[in-house]
Amino acid sequence: MDQTSHEPAEPAPSDGETRTCARCGTTAHGTPPTWTYSMENGRRSYFCDACARENIRAIEGRLDSVWW
């Protein structure tokens, strides 16, 4: 069986960095466990827990955030 490793297009930032929600602009130090991210066009976008909750169906449907 051929096992292929899929590397992310952009490396995951270290936990010491400040994250900004791509939707509302909320900031947090590190990556809170309730935040989520999406890979769109090879770019990692983070979303705070409030924005993720409001748009969970679109996220699970894998719609790009421009459609939310």
Secondary structure, DSSP 8 states (H G I E B T S, - for coil): --------SS----TTSEEE-TTT--EEES--TT-EEEEETTEEEEE-HHHHHHTHHHHHTT--GGG-
